[in-house]
Structures are given as C-alpha cells and as structure tokens.
C-alpha cells in the first residue's frame, strides 16, 4: 500500500503540472473508483469541467486538489486516495493508453500544454471524489503544500473525508506531545497504534516495521509500557525514515507503486526489516522473522526486538 513517502512523491510530481491548470473534460471508465463521491459519475464530471486547480495538498495518505469554480458556493476539492494499488500518472494528450485506467481528467496546464491525469487502480481500493472543504480544527494549514501560503484561500481548509485523520510527522504543525499522550492511554501493541490514523497519519506496514526495527521495539509491545524517552526515539526514527524515503521516491516492490511519470521508487534498497525474512539482521546477524499480523505480516529481529513483559 502506498504510504506517506509514496503519496508525497506523487503530490510533488503532480504540483508543477496541475497547479493553476484548467479542467477541460473528464472520462470515467469505471465508476467504482468514485465510490467515495457523494453524487453520480455525471455530477462528478459536470462539477470538475471548467474548474481551476489551485494547488495539490497532502495530509498523511490523502491528496486533494482545491478547486476554483463558479458552479457552487461551497468550497470544494477533488480528493484522491491511492488505496492499495492506486496510481496517478501525468501523460501528454492522447498518449498510449495505460492498462487499468479507471478515470482520466483532461486539463490545460498554465503553460498551455494539454495533459491527462490518469487514475489507475488494479484492486479498486483507491478512489476519486469531490468533497467539501471545512476549516481545520486547530486553524492551521490543512496539509502539506510548499506552494501554499497563509494568503491561499484553501490554506486552513481540509476535505471532510480527511478531517478525522491526525497530522503526519513531516507536517510542520505535527504535535509530538499529543502523540505521546495517546501512547500512554493505549494498551494495544505499538505497531497497531502507529497505524491508527487518528493517532498520527501516513505510516503503513513498511515504515512501521522499519521504525520499530531501528528503535529495537517489538511490534506487539503495549504502547503504554513504552517510556517517553523510547517513544521520542521511535518518533525520531519514523521522521528520519519517512524523510529518507521521500528523498528516494518511495518504495517499489512491484508494478503497484509508480510516481507520476511511471517510474519506481528506490527506498527498497534501504530496508532493514520489511521484506527481509530469513536474511541476517544488519545489527546483530540474527535471521529476520515474519509473523502474521492483522491479515498482513510484521517483520522484526527476534533478538534485537524482544517483547518485554
């Protein structure tokens, strides 16, 4: 599943093409990709056509494109979620068709170039939707968008679909102390807590395993048994790993994650735990173990990451 680094790589790739772009037409090839859109496919198309994209914003794994339009008095945005296997590619007008394309948004960039934003999704867990923008609960920026300023009309707004998720560790307004307080209140295993988007956002299976390996924490260690010093070490590891993964374009294991140009990410070469089953731990030499966990797997070193009672 694309996690924060992959979604941020997509956001950064989309921004130069779509910021200020005018939407000319919309083709829906599979309406199942609009399952989170409150209206019909026709409503989706009619609302988008003629609107202007003000920016490309991300919080956690959510992307949104604030829209300037005269068709409604509400402040709205196009919201994208990649789900398990979603991709958003930018192609020149009338480029060779990509397999499993579910929707195409035709646009004219500020340069005058005609482009196509293609939403591709093998497993149909991702989605596109038009959603109302609402004020953030803390009055601060809704998400990450380097081009956004306090003067941007959408700066302190967030789509209703994303309003429930907490800020991610790369957000300048991320509140680590609130995360520590939630750790103290939760007896669930620390990995489950890291993946809870109402505690902090953007972390999935890959980067949780990597941060826990670096912090020498067992994935099932109850969150409320972890000292504040160790919790700070864990959040520091999470932040550093996410930053490095963003710099390397995310992690690609197969064809399910690509950037907007269809290229793979390279963070896989930096992994220490995830996907390393049976290989020696780079710290102590013990074979990395994989255990079934919540319909997926957890990868860890049984020597370095012992469960403490």
ChimeraX attribute file (.defattr): number of C-alpha atoms within 10 A of each C-alpha:
attribute: neighborCount
match mode: 1-to-1
recipient: residues
	/A:1	17
	/A:2	26
	/A:3	23
	/A:4	27
	/A:5	28
	/A:6	27
	/A:7	28
	/A:8	29
	/A:9	20
	/A:10	24
	/A:11	24
	/A:12	18
	/A:13	18
	/A:14	20
	/A:15	20
	/A:16	15
	/A:17	22
	/A:18	24
	/A:19	18
	/A:20	20
	/A:21	25
	/A:22	23
	/A:23	25
	/A:24	17
	/A:25	16
	/A:26	21
	/A:27	14
	/A:28	18
	/A:29	13
	/A:30	13
	/A:31	15
	/A:32	16
	/A:33	24
	/A:34	22
	/A:35	16
	/A:36	17
	/A:37	19
	/A:38	12
	/A:39	13
	/A:40	12
	/A:41	20
	/A:42	13
	/A:43	12
	/A:44	19
	/A:45	17
	/A:46	14
	/A:47	20
	/A:48	24
	/A:49	18
	/A:50	18
	/A:51	20
	/A:52	22
	/A:53	24
	/A:54	22
	/A:55	26
	/A:56	29
	/A:57	26
	/A:58	26
	/A:59	25
	/A:60	25
	/A:61	25
	/A:62	24
	/A:63	24
	/A:64	27
	/A:65	24
	/A:66	28
	/A:67	25
	/A:68	20
	/A:69	18
	/A:70	10
	/A:71	12
	/A:72	9
	/A:73	7
	/A:74	12
	/A:75	18
	/A:76	24
	/A:77	28
	/A:78	22
	/A:79	25
	/A:80	24
	/A:81	23
	/A:82	25
	/A:83	18
	/A:84	17
	/A:85	19
	/A:86	27
	/A:87	28
	/A:88	27
	/A:89	22
	/A:90	22
	/A:91	20
	/A:92	12
	/A:93	14
	/A:94	10
	/A:95	10
	/A:96	8
	/A:97	9
	/A:98	12
	/A:99	9
	/A:100	17
	/A:101	19
	/A:102	23
	/A:103	23
	/A:104	21
	/A:105	19
	/A:106	24
	/A:107	26
	/A:108	20
	/A:109	20
	/A:110	14
	/A:111	9
	/A:112	10
	/A:113	12
	/A:114	19
	/A:115	23
	/A:116	25
	/A:117	22
	/A:118	22
	/A:119	25
	/A:120	24
	/A:121	23
	/A:122	16
	/A:123	12
	/A:124	19
	/A:125	15
	/A:126	22
	/A:127	23
	/A:128	23
	/A:129	21
	/A:130	26
	/A:131	23
	/A:132	17
	/A:133	24
	/A:134	19
	/A:135	17
	/A:136	18
	/A:137	12
	/A:138	9
	/A:139	10
	/A:140	14
	/A:141	22
	/A:142	26
	/A:143	26
	/A:144	22
	/A:145	19
	/A:146	11
	/A:147	13
	/A:148	17
	/A:149	12
	/A:150	10
	/A:151	8
	/A:152	12
	/A:153	13
	/A:154	25
	/A:155	22
	/A:156	20
	/A:157	23
	/A:158	28
	/A:159	25
	/A:160	16
	/A:161	16
	/A:162	22
	/A:163	18
	/A:164	13
	/A:165	18
	/A:166	19
	/A:167	24
	/A:168	25
	/A:169	23
	/A:170	20
	/A:171	17
	/A:172	12
	/A:173	15
	/A:174	15
	/A:175	14
	/A:176	17
	/A:177	11
	/A:178	11
	/A:179	19
	/A:180	19
	/A:181	13
	/A:182	16
	/A:183	24
	/A:184	16
	/A:185	11
	/A:186	15
	/A:187	14
	/A:188	16
	/A:189	17
	/A:190	24
	/A:191	24
	/A:192	19
	/A:193	22
	/A:194	26
	/A:195	17
	/A:196	16
	/A:197	19
	/A:198	15
	/A:199	18
	/A:200	22
	/A:201	24
	/A:202	28
	/A:203	25
	/A:204	19
	/A:205	19
	/A:206	20
	/A:207	26
	/A:208	26
	/A:209	26
	/A:210	22
	/A:211	26
	/A:212	25
	/A:213	24
	/A:214	21
	/A:215	20
	/A:216	20
	/A:217	24
	/A:218	24
	/A:219	25
	/A:220	19
	/A:221	20
	/A:222	21
	/A:223	23
	/A:224	19
	/A:225	19
	/A:226	18
	/A:227	13
	/A:228	15
	/A:229	8
	/A:230	14
	/A:231	22
	/A:232	17
	/A:233	17
	/A:234	21
	/A:235	19
	/A:236	17
	/A:237	20
	/A:238	23
	/A:239	17
	/A:240	15
	/A:241	21
	/A:242	26
	/A:243	16
	/A:244	14
	/A:245	24
	/A:246	21
	/A:247	15
	/A:248	19
	/A:249	21
	/A:250	27
	/A:251	25
	/A:252	20
	/A:253	12
	/A:254	8
	/A:255	12
	/A:256	17
	/A:257	25
	/A:258	25
	/A:259	24
	/A:260	20
	/A:261	13
	/A:262	14
	/A:263	13
	/A:264	20
	/A:265	22
	/A:266	16
	/A:267	20
	/A:268	16
	/A:269	10
	/A:270	13
	/A:271	16
	/A:272	22
	/A:273	27
	/A:274	21
	/A:275	19
	/A:276	17
	/A:277	17
	/A:278	13
	/A:279	15
	/A:280	16
	/A:281	21
	/A:282	12
	/A:283	12
	/A:284	10
	/A:285	12
	/A:286	16
	/A:287	17
	/A:288	22
	/A:289	21
	/A:290	19
	/A:291	11
	/A:292	9
	/A:293	13
	/A:294	8
	/A:295	5
	/A:296	9
	/A:297	16
	/A:298	22
	/A:299	27
	/A:300	31
	/A:301	29
	/A:302	16
	/A:303	17
	/A:304	19
	/A:305	18
	/A:306	15
	/A:307	14
	/A:308	11
	/A:309	6
